[in-house]
């Protein structure tokens, strides 16, 4: 029975072979959108799920290569999203929206971006501006509310600061303290290395060679 | 889901480390504890893969934008997440913060390293938990790694570091390791521990590698300092004599020969030890050192362990005195040659504190000043007490009691206690100079103290002029509880929600907070309590505290001898009952906290036994002395080799 890993490798090999055929036939433009590989179209053609571009290492590497060689590899992720918006506008199509919210993962696929690139500040800025202009939300809301979005059932009159805000501040503080401690430790370690040299190590090695005296 | 933040027990975890990590790390924006818990419940072991794949279940729970950010964060931290997931899989209940620290420190090699040797987890959790994990991963009972780890666990545990020691004999280590292993330790266990980096060897002793390193480094640095002159040169004798004479002229009493010599030596040596017993005039010497140093363009800087001691040193010398914590925070580069660093109350400095100070010494001179008869440091190691008896270090011992302090009788009595004797004492009769002892049964202690307090108050004694210093935590709790209940009968405004302290009560602050100028051990009183803020006077400064600060404040009707170290009051009350922790240094330290009157009460026999018992510092097993000897031998050999080489 073929394992999932082997199936994944096979899919990536098929995609590589297909890409080589397309390059040989000079039809790469058919599979480029907004300056990058049209992942949805290729996935449909080769009969694998769109999410495989993210989870299959071979497909992920192939997509990056084809973005650069078939598309315009010089565009930044934010520029690709802007190009997609312009392309859709000229075709009279809005960006994908579902129940009043942008469908971010579909936008990522259309723009040829990895999901992690969608988390970039510049990409979010472009999409946020689009969402505000068109009166839609930035991505669907979750079914589980965040702590600070929950109204307490019976507010504590003696509580001057909401517990949620205090918790958030404490979490930020503890994260900052952790990072500070890590940086301090790293700095101290590097300084120690410079200052100590091998002298202490040499002394400790000497100590290990000292023969035991008689002890009661 | 219950968040686990306890020492690991080896039982299956209830909350996954990964979910806790996602909830607490702000990189996973938009996912707090509720959403993390919902994700963990819906996805279980597939949590990591689902987030990475932007699974629709993740999007449904947290929303699309947070899901995308989580995928980005997860991808960026795959190695950390992998280790956390693996720790979850093997059921290691390690506190989340420790596990994250581990994951960041060890990176992608972490999993493989721990798989090869699960006992590496000893750095973040207990022997019991780690041994359970190791056994579950198939490590055999007789595996060498198990024996080596047991040795390491002994050295870092209660038998060694836990009692302030920095080493144990190999025999004692193996005996203690046998208890952990449930069988005799293997013959090569010590060697295996050294080979794996879990222990360092010196002759027939083993040390935790960290303390070996620190003691060796302190030995190297102190040896170098002790043989060196000040970087900016020795102050000419004629100049120093003139400066000393000018200083002495401004003092109410002439300096003793030893005091003058101490000031002179501070100008001649880069390292100097000033060992001064109670009433011997240490502060006079420190003032003289500061004044003469400033006159030749040096900058004296006094550091102490506690905030209270720093305040006293600043008042006594009229110079800047800061805590070691603040010094280490402020000193971002080594000290310059014109600095004369004075570590006052140096007997309170443990190995780690002194090691940290020495790492910043740069070109400065160092004067270690303290009373070696007092309690050893709270933290492991002994350095000052050893240097105070070292003939190769420039040192002055001040042991002569001064005329101005002889009226109380306290310094003379303290000298007796130092030598293991305590004369007969009269009973308490009221506010007067001197030392008394009043017999008292343990169950009548609080009432007896209350009665003494009333007598002192009637004589005009201020509340802050008297302090109860109790050697045992049980007595401290009993006394604080008794007086707190009395205070609450007057219905003062109490701390919001907890009511554990109230307006007017004496308190002690238990956390270092350099930004607010608060140090662990700062003492004072609650001035005013409102619902959203509390005003307190701590170490003479008024502070505005928040209700959340309540967890860092404790009652201080009675404090421990350790907490009292470095401070002084006009009168102290010291209850003494039989206890194995009572020894000569504890009685001496408590006794010398008083400027005018010491009131002992309790069991006279227990007091006598304590005074006869050798001081705690002598009972610690430390390696610093041996490292010092080895460093000097190495240095001597080097010099001899250099002389031989020069002749060739």
Interface residues (C-beta under 8 A of the other chain):
Chain A: X51 X54 X55 X101 X102 X103 X104 X105 X108 X115 X116 X118 X119 X138 X139 X140 X141 X142 X143 X144 X145 X146 X147 X148 X150 X158 X160 X166 X171 X172 X174 X175 X178 X182 X191 X192 X195 X196 X199 X200 X203 X204 X206 X207 X208 X210 X211 X212 X213 X215
Chain B: X24 X25 X26 X30 X32 X33 X34 X35 X38 X52 X53 X54 X59 X60 X61 X62 X63 X64 X65 X66 X67 X68 X69 X71 X72 X73 X75 X76 X97 X100 X101 X104 X169 X194 X200 X201 X202 X203 X204 X212 X213 X216 X217 X219 X220 X359 X496 X497 X531 X532 X548 X626 X627 X630 X631 X634
